[in-house]
């Protein structure tokens, strides 16, 4: 992602409006968000997507969909235009992502499930409790990859909503040299899109219980992704990611 000029203020989690307050950063974020949106929609229109349990992508009310940060492009576009919520980080990159997700038709909130950004997370949790749907990456925005952070468990606990895991792969793809090995399907690629069973999170958990449910969600996403990878022709799933 691009960097701002040296004279531009550096947005931090303690200053979530810093990027938007600088006109140059805001203009660049809008331009990049729109450019990526156009390219992503064109690419998506060429893909051949094979779903498993597609009916689980139509929740009656209140749900949190999760997949790994590096596999978001296909689910983000497919699930756009439904008024779902997305939690966008407070980073400078998040400013561009905020524009991108708004163009896709998401209700966005700026924040994170980590330090400093909990206000946005609680705002989205309230939406889910009222029957809304949230899509998020439990290992984002900084990683480590394939590791569920406790924030998503806390949000599901507060909202009284199930977590629904998703696994995605593509038989021809580019893998970026980023912390999450971000996957971009190549044009006309076959995509595997697997949706798992809802995971119910009880209320009033202890910290130890949250850790246990985080491990359950982590394994659920990994198993779906491992199977999606196998079907896409990549049988060697990393042993470091528990299944």
VMD Tcl script that draws the C-alpha trace (Angstrom):
set ca {
  {0.00 0.00 0.00}
  {1.19 3.57 -0.59}
  {2.63 5.74 2.12}
  {1.74 9.33 2.80}
  {4.19 12.19 2.25}
  {6.61 12.74 5.10}
  {4.78 15.88 6.15}
  {1.41 14.14 6.47}
  {0.30 13.11 9.97}
  {0.63 9.43 10.77}
  {-2.75 8.00 11.83}
  {-2.62 5.78 14.87}
  {-5.13 3.72 16.78}
  {-5.34 6.52 19.34}
  {-6.10 9.03 16.53}
  {-8.59 7.28 14.22}
  {-9.47 10.41 12.22}
  {-5.90 11.42 11.40}
  {-5.90 9.96 7.90}
  {-9.25 11.46 6.96}
  {-8.21 14.87 8.36}
  {-5.40 15.26 5.79}
  {-6.99 16.05 2.38}
  {-4.12 14.40 0.47}
  {-4.43 11.15 2.39}
  {-8.22 11.18 2.09}
  {-8.11 11.82 -1.68}
  {-5.53 9.09 -2.18}
  {-7.60 6.65 -0.11}
  {-10.74 7.41 -2.14}
  {-8.87 7.04 -5.44}
  {-7.21 3.77 -4.41}
  {-10.40 2.37 -2.93}
  {-12.30 3.05 -6.15}
  {-9.50 1.72 -8.38}
  {-9.23 -1.51 -6.40}
  {-13.01 -1.82 -6.39}
  {-13.20 -1.60 -10.20}
  {-10.37 -4.09 -10.73}
  {-11.70 -6.49 -8.10}
  {-15.22 -6.47 -9.55}
  {-13.87 -7.12 -13.06}
  {-11.75 -10.00 -11.76}
  {-14.64 -11.41 -9.73}
  {-16.89 -11.45 -12.80}
  {-14.57 -13.99 -14.45}
  {-14.39 -16.44 -11.53}
  {-16.19 -19.77 -11.37}
  {-17.20 -20.23 -7.74}
  {-18.20 -23.61 -6.33}
  {-20.02 -23.31 -3.01}
  {-20.54 -25.80 -0.23}
  {-23.37 -25.03 2.22}
  {-24.25 -21.81 0.40}
  {-27.54 -21.71 2.32}
  {-25.56 -20.82 5.46}
  {-24.71 -17.50 3.83}
  {-28.33 -16.41 4.35}
  {-28.60 -16.07 8.16}
  {-32.07 -15.32 9.53}
  {-30.75 -12.69 11.97}
  {-27.49 -11.89 13.71}
  {-24.26 -13.67 12.73}
  {-20.51 -13.12 12.47}
  {-18.77 -14.57 9.39}
  {-15.05 -15.15 9.69}
  {-12.25 -16.15 7.34}
  {-8.52 -15.50 7.35}
  {-7.21 -12.08 6.38}
  {-5.37 -13.48 3.38}
  {-8.52 -14.99 1.82}
  {-10.99 -12.09 1.93}
  {-11.33 -10.84 -1.63}
  {-13.92 -13.37 -2.86}
  {-16.10 -13.46 0.30}
  {-15.99 -9.66 0.58}
  {-17.35 -9.16 -2.94}
  {-19.85 -12.03 -2.82}
  {-21.35 -10.84 0.48}
  {-21.41 -7.17 -0.48}
  {-24.57 -5.21 -1.22}
  {-26.56 -6.78 1.62}
  {-26.12 -4.11 4.25}
  {-23.70 -6.24 6.27}
  {-21.21 -4.61 8.62}
  {-17.43 -4.61 8.34}
  {-14.93 -3.58 11.01}
  {-12.09 -1.60 9.40}
  {-8.79 -0.93 11.14}
  {-7.68 2.55 12.19}
  {-4.49 2.38 10.13}
  {-3.74 4.43 7.01}
  {-4.36 1.32 4.91}
  {-7.68 1.06 6.70}
  {-8.74 4.39 5.20}
  {-8.47 2.90 1.70}
  {-10.18 -0.32 2.83}
  {-12.99 1.72 4.34}
  {-13.68 3.31 0.95}
  {-13.44 -0.08 -0.80}
  {-15.90 -1.78 1.55}
  {-18.34 1.12 1.39}
  {-18.33 0.83 -2.41}
  {-19.14 -2.87 -1.97}
  {-22.20 -1.88 0.05}
  {-21.03 -2.56 3.60}
  {-21.82 -0.52 6.70}
  {-18.34 0.18 8.01}
  {-17.09 1.08 11.47}
  {-13.52 2.14 12.21}
  {-11.85 0.28 15.03}
  {-10.32 -3.06 15.94}
  {-10.65 -5.84 18.44}
  {-7.21 -5.00 19.77}
  {-5.93 -2.14 21.85}
  {-7.29 1.33 21.20}
  {-10.04 0.49 18.74}
  {-12.61 -1.22 20.92}
  {-15.24 1.53 20.46}
  {-15.80 0.58 16.81}
  {-15.92 -3.11 17.74}
  {-18.61 -2.49 20.35}
  {-20.60 -0.40 17.88}
  {-20.63 -3.29 15.41}
  {-21.43 -5.79 18.18}
  {-24.55 -3.76 18.95}
  {-25.60 -3.96 15.30}
  {-25.21 -7.73 15.36}
  {-27.17 -8.01 18.59}
  {-29.99 -6.13 16.86}
  {-30.00 -8.70 14.04}
  {-27.24 -7.42 11.79}
  {-24.48 -9.44 10.15}
  {-20.75 -8.82 10.53}
  {-17.95 -10.05 8.29}
  {-14.45 -9.93 9.73}
  {-10.99 -11.47 9.79}
  {-10.13 -12.81 13.26}
  {-6.38 -12.69 12.54}
  {-6.33 -9.12 11.24}
  {-5.28 -6.45 10.83}
  {-1.68 -7.34 11.76}
  {-1.64 -11.06 12.48}
  {-0.17 -13.43 13.24}
  {-1.83 -15.17 10.33}
  {-4.25 -18.02 11.05}
  {-4.47 -17.09 14.73}
  {-7.86 -16.12 16.17}
  {-7.72 -13.07 18.40}
  {-10.04 -12.98 21.38}
  {-11.88 -9.91 20.15}
  {-14.13 -11.88 17.81}
  {-15.09 -14.22 20.67}
  {-15.93 -11.26 22.89}
  {-18.02 -9.66 20.16}
  {-19.99 -12.87 19.57}
  {-20.43 -13.24 23.32}
  {-21.75 -9.68 23.71}
  {-23.98 -9.90 20.63}
  {-25.36 -13.36 21.39}
  {-24.63 -14.32 17.78}
  {-23.03 -17.42 16.23}
  {-19.67 -17.36 14.49}
  {-19.81 -18.93 11.01}
  {-16.42 -19.99 9.58}
  {-15.54 -19.77 5.89}
  {-12.70 -21.37 3.92}
  {-11.65 -20.20 0.44}
  {-9.12 -21.27 -2.16}
  {-8.52 -20.92 -5.91}
  {-6.88 -23.35 -8.29}
  {-4.91 -20.60 -10.03}
  {-3.90 -17.66 -7.90}
  {-1.30 -15.14 -6.94}
  {0.00 -15.15 -3.36}
  {1.30 -11.77 -2.24}
  {4.53 -11.40 -0.28}
  {2.72 -10.08 2.78}
  {2.33 -11.25 6.36}
  {-0.89 -13.05 5.40}
  {0.22 -14.33 1.95}
  {-2.82 -12.56 0.53}
  {-4.49 -14.65 -2.19}
  {-5.72 -13.07 -5.42}
  {-7.41 -15.55 -7.78}
  {-6.24 -15.30 -11.36}
  {-8.85 -14.46 -14.02}
  {-11.18 -17.35 -14.91}
  {-9.94 -19.38 -11.96}
  {-12.10 -21.95 -10.18}
  {-12.76 -20.89 -6.58}
  {-13.74 -23.17 -3.70}
  {-15.98 -21.42 -1.16}
  {-16.83 -23.60 1.86}
  {-19.11 -22.50 4.70}
  {-18.96 -24.29 8.06}
  {-21.47 -24.93 10.80}
  {-22.35 -22.04 13.13}
  {-20.36 -21.98 16.36}
  {-22.41 -20.80 19.33}
  {-20.58 -18.70 21.92}
  {-22.13 -18.78 25.42}
  {-22.45 -15.57 27.48}
  {-20.34 -14.61 30.48}
  {-17.23 -16.59 29.57}
  {-14.05 -16.56 31.59}
  {-10.80 -15.61 29.90}
  {-9.79 -19.27 29.83}
  {-13.10 -20.20 28.17}
  {-12.63 -17.47 25.55}
  {-9.24 -18.92 24.74}
  {-10.83 -22.34 24.30}
  {-13.51 -21.02 21.94}
  {-10.87 -19.09 20.00}
  {-9.06 -22.39 19.43}
  {-12.33 -24.01 18.30}
  {-12.97 -21.25 15.75}
  {-9.35 -21.38 14.58}
  {-9.52 -25.11 13.88}
  {-12.91 -24.73 12.15}
  {-11.58 -22.13 9.69}
  {-8.40 -24.13 9.10}
  {-10.31 -27.32 8.33}
  {-12.47 -25.54 5.79}
  {-9.48 -23.84 4.22}
  {-7.52 -27.09 4.15}
  {-10.38 -28.81 2.31}
  {-10.77 -25.85 -0.07}
  {-7.04 -26.03 -0.76}
  {-7.24 -29.78 -1.42}
  {-10.11 -29.34 -3.87}
  {-8.19 -26.56 -5.60}
  {-5.21 -28.85 -6.09}
  {-3.05 -27.91 -3.10}
  {-3.02 -30.93 -0.74}
  {-0.04 -29.87 1.41}
  {-1.62 -27.73 4.12}
  {0.90 -26.20 6.59}
  {1.22 -28.29 9.73}
  {1.70 -25.12 11.79}
  {-2.00 -24.36 11.35}
  {-3.93 -26.80 13.56}
  {-6.77 -28.79 12.03}
}
mol new
graphics top color blue
foreach p $ca { graphics top sphere $p radius 0.5 }
foreach p [lrange $ca 0 end-1] q [lrange $ca 1 end] { graphics top cylinder $p $q radius 0.2 }
display resetview
